[in-house]
């Protein structure tokens, strides 16, 4: 609920990320060890999402923000690549009729955790430091968070102290190909909450430290379980947005419905066509129809954001 509140209010979480642990501030290595059990994997992405929100809405800037951003991006990548089989899709395919992937999961935790992961990636990319190159973020040789930030501690807004984090993530890389219909998303300043959430080609804002978050591609995955673990963490806003919606329209798990409202909203701010807008609104309305949990206000927010194009 704290994550949802922060998304709605476009602010930091009510509880600092350090409050997730009785011991307070912990090193990244200690934190990863605490969440290494399969049953804690979904809880880990909730914690990482709190770090994302507390970073992008913090007063941190410049070099410190960049270092913290890099470490957190690496931790999100490690979460995805290290996901247990329980958190992988049972089956997925690309539905050419609606131009969305269909991604089926067998349990509530996997549905909610993967939607939250893709939402966190969107928020991170919208707040990417200006000096970072997309090609470096796509590098298959990116080190783990604990390796990249050896000796560092982080709890929400805590500043990193290692000087070599930036260099650890740059170098030769493999960049996914793009298509003619790619959507280029312009990042917004993490100090301007109103512009952070809804950034796409029709709504851009100047930023002192952020730049283009990278060309997005459909990044359509093969029809296999292994597609849950791509070799790189996609820098495509459209990829992450479509996977959030694809999960929402494919699964009918009551336990995951309410958790999906904010990820669906964030995904909706990235999508641009009327057809995509209609499918997104349908996903939100399904939550209210099945659970009684009100979503009409989020539908209204999206329609207003799209200038009525739906």
HULINJO-V618610 format. One record per residue. N is the residue number from 1. D_FIRST is the distance of its C-alpha to the first C-alpha in Angstrom with 1 decimal. Layout:
N_D_FIRST ; N_D_FIRST
//
This chain:
1_0.0 ; 2_3.8 ; 3_5.4 ; 4_5.0 ; 5_6.1 ; 6_8.6 ; 7_9.9 ; 8_10.5 ; 9_12.1 ; 10_13.7 ; 11_13.4 ; 12_12.7 ; 13_9.6 ; 14_10.0 ; 15_10.8 ; 16_13.6 ; 17_13.6 ; 18_16.5 ; 19_14.6 ; 20_13.6 ; 21_17.2 ; 22_19.6 ; 23_22.2 ; 24_20.5 ; 25_21.9 ; 26_23.1 ; 27_25.2 ; 28_24.0 ; 29_26.4 ; 30_25.1 ; 31_21.4 ; 32_22.6 ; 33_24.6 ; 34_21.8 ; 35_19.9 ; 36_23.1 ; 37_23.0 ; 38_22.2 ; 39_19.7 ; 40_17.6 ; 41_17.8 ; 42_14.4 ; 43_12.8 ; 44_15.0 ; 45_13.8 ; 46_10.2 ; 47_12.2 ; 48_14.4 ; 49_11.9 ; 50_10.9 ; 51_14.7 ; 52_15.3 ; 53_13.3 ; 54_14.9 ; 55_18.2 ; 56_18.5 ; 57_17.5 ; 58_19.7 ; 59_23.3 ; 60_24.7 ; 61_27.4 ; 62_30.4 ; 63_31.3 ; 64_28.6 ; 65_25.9 ; 66_27.8 ; 67_28.1 ; 68_24.4 ; 69_23.7 ; 70_26.2 ; 71_24.9 ; 72_21.4 ; 73_22.8 ; 74_24.9 ; 75_22.1 ; 76_20.3 ; 77_23.7 ; 78_24.3 ; 79_21.1 ; 80_22.3 ; 81_26.0 ; 82_25.3 ; 83_23.2 ; 84_24.7 ; 85_26.4 ; 86_23.7 ; 87_21.4 ; 88_24.3 ; 89_25.1 ; 90_27.6 ; 91_29.2 ; 92_28.9 ; 93_31.3 ; 94_31.5 ; 95_32.0 ; 96_34.7 ; 97_34.6 ; 98_31.2 ; 99_31.1 ; 100_27.8 ; 101_27.4 ; 102_26.8 ; 103_24.7 ; 104_24.4 ; 105_22.5 ; 106_23.3 ; 107_19.9 ; 108_16.3 ; 109_15.3 ; 110_17.7 ; 111_16.5 ; 112_12.8 ; 113_14.0 ; 114_16.7 ; 115_15.0 ; 116_12.5 ; 117_15.8 ; 118_17.6 ; 119_15.1 ; 120_15.3 ; 121_19.1 ; 122_19.2 ; 123_17.6 ; 124_20.0 ; 125_23.0 ; 126_22.5 ; 127_22.7 ; 128_25.5 ; 129_28.1 ; 130_31.2 ; 131_33.6 ; 132_31.9 ; 133_33.6 ; 134_31.9 ; 135_34.7 ; 136_33.8 ; 137_30.2 ; 138_31.6 ; 139_33.8 ; 140_34.0 ; 141_35.1 ; 142_31.9 ; 143_31.6 ; 144_28.7 ; 145_26.4 ; 146_28.0 ; 147_31.4 ; 148_30.7 ; 149_29.4 ; 150_31.6 ; 151_31.6 ; 152_28.5 ; 153_25.4 ; 154_22.1 ; 155_18.9 ; 156_17.0 ; 157_19.7 ; 158_22.6 ; 159_25.7 ; 160_27.5 ; 161_31.1 ; 162_32.9 ; 163_35.2 ; 164_35.6 ; 165_32.1 ; 166_33.0 ; 167_36.2 ; 168_34.6 ; 169_32.8 ; 170_35.7 ; 171_38.9 ; 172_40.1 ; 173_37.6 ; 174_37.4 ; 175_36.1 ; 176_35.2 ; 177_37.4 ; 178_36.4 ; 179_37.5 ; 180_39.1 ; 181_36.0 ; 182_33.7 ; 183_31.1 ; 184_31.2 ; 185_28.0 ; 186_28.5 ; 187_25.9 ; 188_24.8 ; 189_24.7 ; 190_21.6 ; 191_22.8 ; 192_22.7 ; 193_19.1 ; 194_20.5 ; 195_22.4 ; 196_20.0 ; 197_17.9 ; 198_20.9 ; 199_23.7 ; 200_26.4 ; 201_30.2 ; 202_30.1 ; 203_28.1 ; 204_28.9 ; 205_28.8 ; 206_30.9 ; 207_29.4 ; 208_31.1 ; 209_30.0 ; 210_28.5 ; 211_30.6 ; 212_30.6 ; 213_27.8 ; 214_30.3 ; 215_31.9 ; 216_29.8 ; 217_31.3 ; 218_30.5 ; 219_30.8 ; 220_31.5 ; 221_31.2 ; 222_33.8 ; 223_33.4 ; 224_32.6 ; 225_30.0 ; 226_30.9 ; 227_29.4 ; 228_26.0 ; 229_27.5 ; 230_29.3 ; 231_31.7 ; 232_30.0 ; 233_26.5 ; 234_26.9 ; 235_26.9 ; 236_27.0 ; 237_24.2 ; 238_25.6 ; 239_25.5 ; 240_21.8 ; 241_21.1 ; 242_23.4 ; 243_22.0 ; 244_18.5 ; 245_20.3 ; 246_22.8 ; 247_20.2 ; 248_18.7 ; 249_22.2 ; 250_23.6 ; 251_21.2 ; 252_20.6 ; 253_18.2 ; 254_16.3 ; 255_13.8 ; 256_13.0 ; 257_13.3 ; 258_9.9 ; 259_8.5 ; 260_11.6 ; 261_11.3 ; 262_10.5 ; 263_12.8 ; 264_15.4 ; 265_15.3 ; 266_15.9 ; 267_18.5 ; 268_20.1 ; 269_20.8 ; 270_23.0 ; 271_25.0 ; 272_28.2 ; 273_30.3 ; 274_30.3 ; 275_30.2 ; 276_27.0 ; 277_25.5 ; 278_26.5 ; 279_25.0 ; 280_21.6 ; 281_21.7 ; 282_22.8 ; 283_19.9 ; 284_17.5 ; 285_19.8 ; 286_20.0 ; 287_16.4 ; 288_17.2 ; 289_20.6 ; 290_19.5 ; 291_16.6 ; 292_17.0 ; 293_13.6 ; 294_14.8 ; 295_15.1 ; 296_18.4 ; 297_17.0 ; 298_15.8 ; 299_19.2 ; 300_20.9 ; 301_19.3 ; 302_20.6 ; 303_23.9 ; 304_24.4 ; 305_23.6 ; 306_26.1 ; 307_28.6 ; 308_28.9 ; 309_30.0 ; 310_28.6
//
